[in-house]
Amino acid sequence: MLKGIGKSHGKTIIMGEHAVVYGYPAIAVPLVSIPVIVKIRQNKENILSSKYYVGKISQIPDTLSGVKYLINLLDEHLNTEKINYAISIDSNLPIERGLGSSAAIAAALTRAFFDLFDKNLDTKTLLAYVNKSETVTHGKASGLDALTVISNTPVLYSKDTIEHFSFSSDGFIVIGDSGVKGKTKETVADVHQMYQENKSKIGQYLEDLGNCTLTTKDCLINNQLKLLGQTFDKANEILSKLNLAIPKTNQLITAAKNSGSLGSKITGGGRGGCMISLTRNINNATMVQKALIKNGAEQTWIQPLSIYAEETDVD
């Protein structure tokens, strides 16, 4: 009986979302503590088992359109003997929250298919499959999610640059899930419409976000947490002007500020999804986490920035 397995993990964009679509830089960090594991085994019929959907692959709902597209594409390219199989997706990443769930699933799924049929898979091919799935899921995808969910190091990404880098920082990132599904495809389209209608004004917002990314990288490398927190706040103001905030994320950001965070912002596509806060130490991070939970965060995660101190290669 044929079997295959593939793994990946989540990510969070700490700076530059939306601006990255227009060629400005963004920084994303891998959430290696939130893994995604896909297993495939030969079976009598083609079925998918996950917390998002259980049933026949042919009947996968539109909410998982990227997954269905990728399964069919990989099947067409690799399944020359036309065997049937059962796919299981084990993931603690909530979907449509800006944590890279769709890209992580796509990466793990691609790796599992190549493992199932005992085919070699290089990074370029892996990224190509993930980005095709991401385009179906989100519309115009920047490619940043795909890069980060297969990396163990932070990624600085723009249309001209892909840089994996490391840093030594004392800070902590606290992630709060609003419980509201993000609307990445919608928000990307709406920001594009705003840009077309007022290229000068919206273009300046996007350029400012790109500058925030460059400041963020410098702050991470030089352990300038106070300035990094201020940059988080500045970016959040810009993202709010782009109509990407909702009352729930605003509530969580205010709660984090009142509990002593150095700065907070929306992360990902916006209008739902997650927010992130920067804190100085673990005690502060715990206080912010409790405040987020008290104010209705559905899930929370704490990630120390110190884990990015040593550089490792892409998986």
N, C-alpha and C positions, 0 to 999 in steps of 0.2 A: 504493500500500500504506500503510495506516494504521500510525503508530508513536507511542509515548508513552514518557515517561521521568519518574521521580520520585525524589527524594533525601531523605534524613534522616540521623540519626546516633544514636549510643548515648548513654547517660546513666549516672550513678551517684548513688545517694542517699547523701549524706554524713551526714545525721542525720534521724531521725524515722520510719524505716520501721516499719510496723505501727501505731504510734501515730496515723499520719495517717488510717488507716481509721476511727478513733474521733473524728475532728474536731480532733486536735491538729496543730500545724504540722510540716512536714518541709521539708528543703532538698535539692534535687537539682541537679547541675551537668551541662551537656551535654558529651559527649565528641566534640567536633567533629572530632577527628583519627581517629575510627573511623566512617567513613561507611557508609551503606547506599544502594545504587542499584538501582532496579527499572526494567527496560525491557520494553515490550510491543510486539509487532508482529503484524500480521495473519498468519494461518497456516491451514493446511488443517485442523488439529485443535487442540483446547484442551490445551496441555501446560504444565508448569511445570518449569523447570530451576534448581536451587539446590544448595548443598552439603548441604542438609538432606534433599532429596528430588528425584528426577528421574522424571517420568512424566506420566500423564494427570491432569488436574485433578480429574476425577471420582473418582480413586483416591488422593487425598492422604490420608496416614495420620492417625490421631487425634492424634498428637503435634503436628500442625500444624492442629488443629481451628479455631483462630482465623483462620488464613490462608485455609483453605477456605471458612469462613463468609463472610469479607469479600469474597473473589473472587466468590462467588455473589450476595452482596448488591449489590456494585457492578455486576455483570453485569446483574442484574435492573433496577437503576435507570437504567443508562446505555446498555446495549447494545440499543437499540431495533431495530437492523437484524439482530441475532442473528449477528454475524460470529464466526468462530473466531480464536483468537489464541494466541501463545506468550509466556509470561512468564519472564523471567530475574531472579533475585535475586542480587545481588553484595553479600555482607556478610562482614566479618571478625569480627562479633560472635558469640560463642558463645551458643547458646540455653540458656535456663534457668539463667542465671548472675547474674541481677540487674542486667544492664547495659542493659536496655531493648530487647533484641533483638526481641521480639514487637511492641512499640509502634513501634519504628523501621521494621520491615518493613511494618506496617500503614499508617504515614504515607506511606512511599515508594510503596507499592502504590496507595493512594488517589490520590496525586498523579499517578501514572503513568496510571491509568484516566481521570482527568479530562483529562489531556493527550491521551490516545489519542482521546477523543471530542470534543476541543476545547471543553470546558465550563469555565466559571469556577468556581474553588474558593476560598471564603473560609475563614478560620481556624475559625469556629464549626462549619461543616460538616465540615471536616477532623477536628477533635477529636471530633465526634459519631461519625464512622465508626471512628476509631481506638479510642475507648472501647467501642464495641459489640464490636469484635474482641477487645479486652482482657478484656471480661467473659466471653466464651466461653473464652478461654485461661486466665484466672486465677480466675474467680469474681468476687467483689466487688472491682472495681478502683477505686483512689482517684482516678485521673485524672492523677496526678503524672507518670507516665511519658509519657503522651500530650503533656502540655504541654512537657516538657523535650526530647523528641526533635525538636521543631520549633522550638526556641528556640536562640539563640546566647548567652544569658545564664542565670545561675543562677536558680532559681525557688524562692520560699518559698510553700508551698501549704498551705491548710487548707480546711475546709468553708466558711469565711467569707472567705478571703483568697487572692488570687493576686497575687503581687508578683514582678516581674522586677527584680533588683537587681545592682549591680556593686560591686566592691571592689578594693583594691590590696593584695596580700599577697605576701610573699616565699617562702611555703611551697610545697611540692610534695606532691601526692598520688601514692602508689604503689598500684596495684591488682594484686592477686594472684588468679588463677583457681585454685580448689581442684581443678578437674577433675571435681568431683562436681556433677551436675545439681541445681539448687535445686528446692524443692518449694513454690512460692509458694501455689498453691491449697490444698494440704494445710496449710501452716503458718498461713495466714490463718484457715482453718476451726478449727484446733486452738487458736490464741490466742483465737478467739471462744468456743470451748467452755470454755476456762480462765476467761475473763471471766465467762461465765454462771454458772459454778460458784462463783466467788469474786470478785465485783465490787469489793469493797473493796481486796483485795490486788493483783489484776491491774490494776484501775483506777488504783492509785497508781503502778505500774510505767509504765503508759502516759502518765500525767500527767508523770512524771519524764522520760520520753523527750521529751515535748513541750517541757519546760523546757530540756532539753539543746539542742534546736533553736534556741531563742531565744538561749541562750548562744553557740551556734555562729555565728549571724549577727553578733552583737556582736564576737566574736573575729575573724571574717573582715574586717569593716569596719575594726576598729582594729588589725589585724595582730598580735593577741595569740596567737602560735603555741603558747607553753607551755600556756596555759589551754585552748586548742583541743585540744591533744593529750590533756590530762587529761579533757576532756569526751568525746573519743573513747573513752577507756578506761572511763569511767563508763557510757556508753551500752552498751558491749559487755558489761559486767557485767549490766546489766538485760536485754539481749537473751538472754544465756545463761540467766538465771532464767526466761525465757519458753520455754526448751527449744528454742532456735533454733541452738545451736552444735553442731558435730560435731568429732570428733578432728582432722580434716584442717585445718579453718579455725583451730582452736585452735593447732595446730602452726605454721601460717604466722604467726599473730599473735605467738606466742612468739618465733619466729625474727626477726620484724621488731623486736620489743622488744629482743632481745639484740644487734641490729645498729645500735641507736641511734635507732629511730623515736621521735617525740614522743608517739605514741599510735596505737592501731589498733582496728579494730572490724569486725564483720560488716557487709555491706551487702546490701540487698535482702531477699528473703523468708526466707533462712536455710536451715539444714540442707543446706548445700552452697553452690554459687555462689561468690561472691567475697568477699574482705576488702579493706579499704583501710587504708593507713597514712599518717600525716602526718609529713613530714620538713622540716627547716629549710632545706636547700639541695640543689642538684643532686648534690653529692658524697655527701651523706647518703642521698639518694634512690637513687643507684646502688648504694650498699652494701646498702640494704634490698632492692633488686631482686635482687641477687646472692644474698642470704640466702634469699629466697623461692624462687628457682629451685633452689638447693641443697637446699631442703626439699620439693621436689616440686611447686611451682606449675606448672600446665600452660601458662599464659600470664601475662605481666605487662605493665603499661603505666605510664608515668610522665606525669603531667599537671601542668604548672606552674600555680599558682593565679593568677599574674600575667596570664594571658590573659583573665581576667574583669574587668580594670581599666577597660575602655571599654564602655559600654553600647551595645548595638545592638538593633534592633527584631526582633520575631519574623519568621521567614522569611515 
